[in-house]
Amino acid sequence: MEKFVTIDKAGRLELPDAICEALQLAPGDKLELELDLTSGSVTIKPRRPKQSLQRERRVWVYSTGEPLPAQEVRDAILETRDQRSRAHRSRVP
């Protein structure tokens, strides 16, 4: 595997194919850069989104990766209850 890359005039660098294949990188993927000033090194890590559907305690859970604020959750629950209550009242003679 190549150890050296060159920065072009636009400030870009091209990762060797072997590295892209090993990390399964594709055009448009996001990379996280970490700078260590004491050693003068830069670490590059792929930034992959968290899987949106995962199993938690024997139940499949959909997650956007970002926790919702508590007030937003409460509002969504109250709105859903209100909609169900209205739908139920309209069906009862």
TAFEN-V393132 format. One record per helix or strand. SS is the DSSP state (2 for helix, 1 for strand). FROM is the first residue (numbers start at 0). TO is the last residue. If there is no record, write none. Layout:
ss: [SS & SS]
from: [FROM & FROM]
to: [TO & TO]
//
This chain:
ss: [1 & 1 & 2 & 1 & 1 & 1 & 1 & 2]
from: [6 & 12 & 16 & 29 & 40 & 52 & 58 & 69]
to: [6 & 12 & 22 & 35 & 46 & 55 & 61 & 90]
//
